[in-house]
Each structure stands twice: as C-alpha cells, then as structure tokens.
Amino acid sequence: MSISNTRSIISAPIIYLIICLVGLVCSALLESRAYFLGFVISFWGLLICNFREIKSKIFYSGLLFIIIVSAISFVLKLDSSLGRVLIYKISFNILTDNLFTGVGSGEFKRVYLLYQARYFAQGEYSVKELLLADNTTYVFNDYLQIVIEWGLAGWFIVIGYFYLLVKIIQNGMKSYAFQEFLYSTCFVTVITLSVAALFTPVYYKFPCLLLFLIALSWLFWHTYKAYLPPVLKYCLILTVLIGLLFTDGSQHMFKYRKYQVFDNSIDLAKSGFKTEALTGLKSIYSDLEHDGYYLSIYGRQLANAGQIADAIPILRQSLNEVSNSENYLALADCYFALQQYSNAETNYLKAISMVPNRFRPRFNLFNLYKQTGQINKEKLTGREILALPIKIPSPFINFIKLSVKHDLAHEQK
C-alpha cells in the first residue's frame, strides 16, 4: 500500500472523529443531554467500525462508559429526568388505550393532558410527581409518540426504520464504507439524531427532521444503489419529499411571513402595545386558525383587552387543537367576568385537574366561591391551597396563601 493510500484511509476517520468530538463539546456547552449521549454513541460506533482488530475491547469499554454517562445525565438534572419518567408513565396509558388505532397524527398534544388529569384524579401519585406536572405537548421519545399517534402504522414505521438502520450498518462494515468521509458523516448524523430522539423531540422539529432524512437517504442510496431500479429510488425520494410538505415545520416555512407577524405581535404585547398586537394577530387569523399556540395567544390577548365575547370562541377553538391548562384558566376567567359562574367553575376545575400544582386557577376558583356565597366549597378550596406544596416560591404565591388564610379566618368568626 502506498503512502498516499494510507493517508487517504487514515485522514477520513480522523476528520469525522474530530467532528464527533466537536459535537460532544457543543452539546455539553448547550447542556443537551440527549444530543451529548447521541454523539457519544456515534463516536463509539465509529471506533468499532474503524478499529476492528480491537473492536471487542472498544465495545465493552464503550458500553461501560455509556452506562456511566447515562447515569450521570439522569442525576445531573434529576427533576427534568423524573418529569420525563412521569410523561412516559402517562403516555403508556395512552398507548394501551390506542394500541392499534392510535390517537391520530399530531393529536398527542390534544389528548395528553386529559390523561394526566385522569392520572391525578386516581390519587395514586407522589408529591414529586405533583410538582413536576406541566403542560406537555411532546412525549420526549419520538418513537413512542409515533406509535401513540399512528397506532399499527407507527409500529411498522419504527420497527422498519431500526431494521433498515441495522442493515445499513452491516453493509457499511462489509464494504468498508466507513472509510468514506461523506458516508461516515451521514452515519454520525443519523445515529446522533436517532439516539437523541429517545429523550427529546427530534423528528417533530422540522430542521432536525430534514437533516435526518437527508443523511438517511444518502446512507440508503449508498447501500441499495446496486439493487434497486433507478425509478424506484427516485420514487422513494419523491415520497419522502411529499411527506415533508405535510409536517408542521413545512407549514411554518410556507407561511413564514405570517409567523413573522405573529412573532412581532407577541413582542408588541410584551412591550405594552396591546392594540397594535391585536391588530397583527387579527390580520393572520385566516392563515393560522389551526395553530393551537397562535389561537391561545390570540384568545388571551383578546381577553386582556376586555374583548371577552370575542375571546371565548377563540380560546375554545384553541382547545380543539391543543389541551393547555392556561387556556382553560383564561376561558374560565372570561366566563367569570361575564358572571357565567357555572361555566367558569367547570373550566377552573379542568385547569386544576390537568396541572394540579398551579396556584392561580385554585385561587380564582376560591374567589368565585367566595363571591357566589358557596362557603363550603370556598373553605375546601382554601384548605387545598394552603396544603398545596410550592414548586417555585414567589411573592405572588405568598400573597395567595396570606389572602386565603385571612379569608378563612374571617369565615370562622
């Protein structure tokens, strides 16, 4: 073997190992545990594929290192890790009820809080779980979310993908493709994103999904270019591109200017220019009427501006797109302002059941009972507020507890 050939074989592994190390450092600086672990595993895989004479040593030492890194990552942000465990626990309940049919594409964000409310209603939860509950729109495991939303089709997608990935790796090792820079770069990309998708949204983020599909398509093309007819290969690529057109991310891309107006309106609202913010939000309604986040912001801004009658249908529409305790709270406040106390009570209770660690909906419900003379319910809600553990101390929570304590003491006289 000539010196030039030796350099060509050695240089590529060195370059993409450097890429992996850069990725490790960047993900560590960004405090992304999922991507850090993904880079570690892709780095481990490259070492095994390029140093086959000692691959057994690399495998077992790398496996031990990955277990240690995973344990440290779990403990490093313990509350975040335990929060995801709670999400997985509730998500498996959704999966069990919709094992084959699924809940529908993009519907997880609409049904999750309904199941979370059911979980807390059963009463079999810890104080830590109560404090960690939040408005969740992702499973934080893309494969589980795909199965939950797509049912039987999702199972085929996930199992088929991992089968394809194993075949690509086997073919790459047989053909020494890992000595090619582009192939190895695509391998690093696919493995990193595939591992990260176990713990954080990846395929549901359009830039990550696009990068993943480009890298996977190259690996697929390289692996099967000698076996598939050209027409079939182009059809597969065309199918992937058409599928991308129906993702939420592509809609953001096609409606880029509308989302610019949306972002500017949010900034205007935060700066106190409420009239200008509402004008912007109203102008893009026909384009973003199926975006749950937009509808929730628009509805709350209408409510804050005192346009209660207009806010209610927008907030109710937002709940058809995504369940959110804050939207139920805003809707309840609207009904309270209109003195529709029964509707207000119903929506306050929904907000409380979905994310039971929040003080504001309980306090507003307490004031509703106080204003309507429902003394027994007022006392019960007041005692629940005083007994509720505090997730993050704040002056507002101190004010709520002092106000409730004062009112309850006054009721006892």
C-alpha positions as CSV (number, residue, x, y, z in Angstrom):
1,M,0.0,0.0,0.0
2,S,1.4,3.4,-0.9
3,I,1.9,6.3,1.5
4,S,-0.8,8.3,-0.3
5,N,-3.4,5.5,0.0
6,T,-2.5,5.1,3.7
7,R,-3.1,8.8,4.3
8,S,-6.4,8.7,2.4
9,I,-7.6,5.9,4.6
10,I,-6.4,7.4,7.9
11,S,-7.4,11.0,7.2
12,A,-11.1,10.4,6.9
13,P,-11.6,8.6,10.3
14,I,-9.5,11.3,12.0
15,I,-11.7,14.1,10.4
16,Y,-15.0,12.6,11.4
17,L,-13.8,11.6,14.8
18,I,-12.9,15.3,15.2
19,I,-16.5,16.1,14.1
20,C,-17.8,13.8,16.8
21,L,-15.6,15.4,19.4
22,V,-16.8,18.9,18.3
23,G,-20.4,17.7,18.6
24,L,-19.7,16.4,22.1
25,V,-18.3,19.7,23.2
26,C,-21.1,21.7,21.6
27,S,-23.9,19.5,23.1
28,A,-22.2,19.7,26.5
29,L,-21.9,23.5,26.3
30,L,-25.6,23.7,25.3
31,E,-26.5,21.3,28.1
32,S,-28.3,19.0,25.8
33,R,-28.0,15.6,27.4
34,A,-29.8,13.8,24.6
35,Y,-27.5,15.0,21.9
36,F,-24.5,14.5,24.0
37,L,-25.4,10.9,24.5
38,G,-26.1,10.6,20.8
39,F,-22.7,11.9,19.9
40,V,-21.1,9.6,22.4
41,I,-22.8,6.5,20.9
42,S,-22.0,7.6,17.3
43,F,-18.3,8.2,18.3
44,W,-18.3,4.7,19.9
45,G,-19.8,3.2,16.7
46,L,-17.2,4.8,14.5
47,L,-14.4,3.5,16.7
48,I,-15.8,-0.1,16.5
49,C,-16.1,0.1,12.7
50,N,-12.7,1.5,12.1
51,F,-10.6,-0.4,14.6
52,R,-11.9,-3.9,14.1
53,E,-8.9,-5.6,15.4
54,I,-9.7,-4.4,18.9
55,K,-13.5,-4.0,18.5
56,S,-14.3,-6.3,21.5
57,K,-12.3,-4.0,23.8
58,I,-13.9,-0.9,22.3
59,F,-17.4,-2.4,22.6
60,Y,-17.2,-3.4,26.3
61,S,-15.3,-0.3,27.5
62,G,-17.6,1.9,25.4
63,L,-20.7,0.2,26.8
64,L,-19.4,0.8,30.3
65,F,-18.7,4.4,29.6
66,I,-22.2,5.0,28.0
67,I,-23.8,3.5,31.1
68,I,-21.8,5.8,33.3
69,V,-22.6,8.9,31.1
70,S,-26.3,7.9,31.1
71,A,-26.5,7.6,34.9
72,I,-24.7,11.0,35.3
73,S,-27.0,12.6,32.8
74,F,-30.0,11.3,34.7
75,V,-28.8,12.6,38.0
76,L,-27.4,15.9,36.7
77,K,-30.9,17.2,36.1
78,L,-32.9,14.9,38.3
79,D,-36.2,16.9,38.3
80,S,-36.1,17.0,34.5
81,S,-35.4,13.3,34.3
82,L,-38.2,12.4,36.8
83,G,-40.5,14.7,34.9
84,R,-39.9,12.7,31.7
85,V,-40.5,9.5,33.7
86,L,-43.9,10.9,34.6
87,I,-44.6,11.7,31.0
88,Y,-43.6,8.2,29.9
89,K,-45.9,6.7,32.6
90,I,-48.9,8.6,31.4
91,S,-48.0,8.2,27.7
92,F,-48.0,4.4,28.2
93,N,-51.6,4.7,29.4
94,I,-52.5,6.5,26.2
95,L,-50.7,3.8,24.2
96,T,-52.5,1.0,26.0
97,D,-55.9,2.5,25.1
98,N,-55.0,3.2,21.5
99,L,-52.5,0.4,20.8
100,F,-53.6,-0.3,17.2
101,T,-55.6,2.7,16.1
102,G,-53.5,5.5,17.5
103,V,-54.9,8.8,18.6
104,G,-54.2,10.5,15.2
105,S,-51.4,12.3,13.6
106,G,-50.4,15.4,15.7
107,E,-53.1,14.6,18.3
108,F,-50.9,13.7,21.3
109,K,-50.8,17.4,22.3
110,R,-54.5,17.4,22.5
111,V,-55.1,14.2,24.5
112,Y,-52.1,14.1,26.8
113,L,-53.5,16.5,29.5
114,L,-56.8,14.6,29.5
115,Y,-54.9,11.5,30.6
116,Q,-52.7,13.5,33.0
117,A,-55.9,14.8,34.6
118,R,-57.2,11.2,34.9
119,Y,-53.9,10.1,36.4
120,F,-54.0,12.7,39.2
121,A,-57.8,12.1,39.7
122,Q,-57.0,8.5,40.7
123,G,-54.9,9.8,43.7
124,E,-52.0,7.4,43.3
125,Y,-49.2,9.9,42.8
126,S,-46.3,11.2,44.8
127,V,-45.7,14.8,45.8
128,K,-42.7,15.0,43.4
129,E,-45.0,13.9,40.5
130,L,-47.5,16.6,41.5
131,L,-44.8,19.3,41.4
132,L,-43.3,18.1,38.1
133,A,-46.7,18.0,36.2
134,D,-46.8,20.6,33.4
135,N,-48.5,21.5,30.1
136,T,-46.8,18.8,27.9
137,T,-47.0,18.6,24.1
138,Y,-44.3,16.0,23.4
139,V,-43.6,12.5,24.8
140,F,-39.9,13.2,24.8
141,N,-39.4,9.9,23.0
142,D,-40.3,10.3,19.3
143,Y,-40.6,6.6,18.7
144,L,-43.2,6.3,21.5
145,Q,-45.0,9.4,20.2
146,I,-45.1,8.0,16.6
147,V,-46.7,4.7,17.9
148,I,-49.2,6.6,20.1
149,E,-50.3,8.8,17.2
150,W,-50.1,6.4,14.3
151,G,-51.1,3.1,16.0
152,L,-50.3,0.0,14.0
153,A,-48.8,2.0,11.1
154,G,-46.5,3.6,13.7
155,W,-45.3,0.2,14.8
156,F,-44.3,-0.6,11.2
157,I,-42.6,2.7,10.8
158,V,-40.5,2.4,14.0
159,I,-39.6,-1.3,13.6
160,G,-39.0,-0.9,9.8
161,Y,-36.6,2.1,10.5
162,F,-34.5,0.2,13.0
163,Y,-34.4,-2.9,10.7
164,L,-33.2,-0.6,7.9
165,L,-30.6,1.0,10.2
166,V,-29.1,-2.4,11.2
167,K,-28.9,-3.4,7.5
168,I,-27.2,-0.1,6.6
169,I,-24.6,-0.6,9.3
170,Q,-23.9,-4.2,8.4
171,N,-23.5,-3.3,4.7
172,G,-21.2,-0.4,5.7
173,M,-18.9,-2.6,7.7
174,K,-18.7,-5.2,4.9
175,S,-17.9,-2.7,2.2
176,Y,-15.6,-0.6,4.3
177,A,-17.8,2.4,3.6
178,F,-16.9,3.9,6.9
179,Q,-13.6,4.9,5.4
180,E,-15.5,7.4,3.2
181,F,-15.9,10.8,4.8
182,L,-19.4,11.6,3.5
183,Y,-20.7,8.2,4.4
184,S,-19.3,8.5,8.0
185,T,-20.6,12.0,8.4
186,C,-24.1,10.8,7.4
187,F,-23.7,7.9,9.8
188,V,-22.8,10.2,12.7
189,T,-25.8,12.4,11.9
190,V,-28.3,9.6,11.8
191,I,-27.0,7.8,14.9
192,T,-26.8,11.0,16.9
193,L,-30.4,12.1,16.0
194,S,-31.7,8.6,16.4
195,V,-30.4,8.3,19.9
196,A,-31.4,11.9,20.8
197,A,-35.0,11.1,19.6
198,L,-35.2,8.6,22.6
199,F,-35.2,11.5,25.0
200,T,-36.2,14.8,23.2
201,P,-38.2,15.9,20.2
202,V,-36.2,15.5,17.1
203,Y,-38.4,14.2,14.2
204,Y,-41.1,16.7,15.3
205,K,-38.6,19.6,14.7
206,F,-38.5,20.4,11.0
207,P,-34.8,21.4,10.7
208,C,-33.7,18.2,12.6
209,L,-36.1,16.0,10.6
210,L,-34.9,17.5,7.3
211,L,-31.2,16.9,8.3
212,F,-32.1,13.4,9.4
213,L,-33.8,12.5,6.2
214,I,-31.0,13.9,4.0
215,A,-28.4,11.8,5.9
216,L,-30.6,8.7,6.0
217,S,-31.4,9.0,2.2
218,W,-27.7,9.1,1.4
219,L,-27.0,6.0,3.5
220,F,-29.9,4.2,1.9
221,W,-28.8,5.2,-1.6
222,H,-25.2,4.1,-0.9
223,T,-26.4,0.8,0.5
224,Y,-29.0,-0.2,-2.1
225,K,-27.9,1.7,-5.2
226,A,-26.8,-1.6,-6.9
227,Y,-30.1,-3.4,-6.0
228,L,-32.9,-1.0,-6.7
229,P,-34.1,0.2,-10.1
230,P,-33.5,3.9,-10.6
231,V,-37.2,4.6,-10.9
232,L,-37.9,3.0,-7.5
233,K,-35.1,5.0,-5.9
234,Y,-36.4,8.3,-7.2
235,C,-40.0,7.4,-6.2
236,L,-38.8,6.8,-2.6
237,I,-37.1,10.1,-2.5
238,L,-40.2,11.8,-4.0
239,T,-42.4,10.1,-1.4
240,V,-40.2,11.5,1.4
241,L,-40.3,15.0,0.0
242,I,-44.0,14.9,-0.4
243,G,-44.4,13.7,3.2
244,L,-42.3,16.6,4.4
245,L,-44.8,19.0,2.8
246,F,-47.4,17.9,5.4
247,T,-45.3,18.4,8.5
248,D,-45.9,21.4,10.9
249,G,-42.4,22.6,10.2
250,S,-43.0,22.9,6.4
251,Q,-46.2,24.9,7.1
252,H,-44.1,27.3,9.2
253,M,-41.8,27.6,6.2
254,F,-44.6,28.2,3.7
255,K,-46.3,30.8,6.0
256,Y,-43.0,32.4,7.0
257,R,-44.3,36.0,6.7
258,K,-47.4,35.2,8.7
259,Y,-45.4,33.8,11.5
260,Q,-43.2,36.8,11.4
261,V,-46.3,38.9,12.0
262,F,-47.2,36.5,14.9
263,D,-43.8,36.9,16.5
264,N,-43.8,40.7,16.1
265,S,-47.3,40.8,17.7
266,I,-46.0,38.8,20.7
267,D,-43.2,41.3,21.1
268,L,-45.6,44.2,20.8
269,A,-47.8,42.7,23.5
270,K,-44.9,42.2,25.9
271,S,-43.9,45.8,25.3
272,G,-47.3,47.1,26.2
273,F,-48.6,47.9,22.7
274,K,-51.7,45.8,23.1
275,T,-53.8,47.5,20.3
276,E,-51.1,47.0,17.7
277,A,-50.5,43.5,18.9
278,L,-54.2,42.6,18.5
279,T,-54.3,44.2,15.0
280,G,-51.4,42.0,13.9
281,L,-53.0,38.9,15.4
282,K,-56.3,39.5,13.8
283,S,-54.7,40.0,10.4
284,I,-53.3,36.5,10.3
285,Y,-56.3,34.6,11.7
286,S,-57.4,33.1,8.4
287,D,-53.9,31.7,7.8
288,L,-53.2,30.3,11.3
289,E,-56.6,29.3,12.5
290,H,-55.4,25.7,13.0
291,D,-52.3,26.6,15.0
292,G,-53.2,25.9,18.7
293,Y,-50.4,28.1,20.0
294,Y,-51.4,31.1,17.9
295,L,-55.1,30.7,18.9
296,S,-54.1,30.6,22.6
297,I,-52.1,33.8,22.4
298,Y,-54.8,35.5,20.3
299,G,-57.5,34.5,22.7
300,R,-55.6,35.6,25.8
301,Q,-54.8,39.0,24.2
302,L,-58.5,39.5,23.3
303,A,-59.3,38.7,27.0
304,N,-56.7,41.1,28.3
305,A,-58.1,43.8,26.0
306,G,-61.5,43.3,27.6
307,Q,-63.0,41.8,24.4
308,I,-64.4,38.9,26.3
309,A,-67.1,37.9,23.9
310,D,-64.6,37.6,21.1
311,A,-62.0,35.8,23.3
312,I,-64.3,32.9,24.3
313,P,-64.8,31.3,20.9
314,I,-61.1,31.7,20.0
315,L,-60.0,30.1,23.3
316,R,-62.5,27.2,22.8
317,Q,-61.1,26.8,19.3
318,S,-57.6,26.6,20.6
319,L,-58.6,23.7,22.9
320,N,-59.6,21.7,19.9
321,E,-56.0,21.9,18.7
322,V,-54.0,21.5,21.9
323,S,-55.0,20.9,25.5
324,N,-53.5,23.5,27.8
325,S,-54.4,24.3,31.4
326,E,-53.6,28.0,30.8
327,N,-56.2,28.2,28.1
328,Y,-58.8,26.6,30.4
329,L,-57.8,29.2,33.0
330,A,-58.2,32.1,30.6
331,L,-61.5,30.7,29.4
332,A,-62.7,30.4,33.0
333,D,-61.7,34.0,33.7
334,C,-63.7,35.1,30.7
335,Y,-66.8,33.3,32.0
336,F,-66.2,34.7,35.5
337,A,-66.1,38.2,34.0
338,L,-69.5,37.6,32.3
339,Q,-70.8,36.2,35.6
340,Q,-71.4,32.8,34.0
341,Y,-70.3,31.1,37.2
342,S,-71.2,27.5,36.3
343,N,-69.1,27.6,33.1
344,A,-66.3,29.4,35.0
345,E,-66.3,26.7,37.7
346,T,-66.2,23.9,35.1
347,N,-63.1,25.4,33.4
348,Y,-61.3,26.2,36.6
349,L,-61.7,22.6,37.7
350,K,-60.4,21.4,34.3
351,A,-57.3,23.6,34.6
352,I,-56.7,22.4,38.1
353,S,-57.1,18.7,37.3
354,M,-54.7,18.9,34.3
355,V,-51.8,20.7,36.1
356,P,-52.7,20.5,39.8
357,N,-49.6,22.3,41.1
358,R,-50.7,25.7,39.8
359,F,-51.9,28.2,42.4
360,R,-53.7,30.8,40.2
361,P,-56.6,28.6,39.0
362,R,-57.2,27.4,42.5
363,F,-57.1,31.0,43.8
364,N,-59.5,32.2,41.1
365,L,-61.9,29.3,41.9
366,F,-61.6,30.2,45.6
367,N,-62.7,33.8,44.8
368,L,-65.6,32.5,42.6
369,Y,-66.9,30.5,45.6
370,K,-66.4,33.5,47.9
371,Q,-68.3,35.8,45.5
372,T,-71.1,33.4,44.9
373,G,-71.5,32.6,48.6
374,Q,-70.6,28.9,48.3
375,I,-69.0,28.8,51.7
376,N,-68.3,25.0,52.0
377,K,-66.6,24.9,48.6
378,E,-64.7,28.1,49.4
379,K,-63.4,26.5,52.6
380,L,-62.5,23.3,50.9
381,T,-60.6,25.0,48.1
382,G,-58.9,27.3,50.6
383,R,-57.6,24.4,52.6
384,E,-56.3,22.7,49.4
385,I,-54.5,25.9,48.5
386,L,-52.8,26.1,52.0
387,A,-51.8,22.5,51.8
388,L,-50.5,22.6,48.2
389,P,-46.7,22.2,48.0
390,I,-44.8,25.1,46.4
391,K,-42.8,24.3,43.2
392,I,-41.1,27.6,42.8
393,P,-41.5,30.2,45.7
394,S,-42.7,33.7,44.6
395,P,-44.2,36.8,46.1
396,F,-47.4,36.0,44.2
397,I,-47.8,32.6,45.9
398,N,-47.1,34.2,49.3
399,F,-49.8,36.7,48.6
400,I,-52.3,34.0,47.6
401,K,-51.6,32.0,50.8
402,L,-51.9,35.0,53.0
403,S,-55.1,36.1,51.3
404,V,-56.7,32.7,51.7
405,K,-55.6,32.3,55.3
406,H,-57.1,35.7,56.1
407,D,-60.4,34.9,54.4
408,L,-60.7,31.5,56.0
409,A,-60.0,33.1,59.4
410,H,-62.7,35.7,58.7
411,E,-65.2,33.0,57.8
412,Q,-64.6,31.2,61.1
413,K,-65.6,34.3,63.1
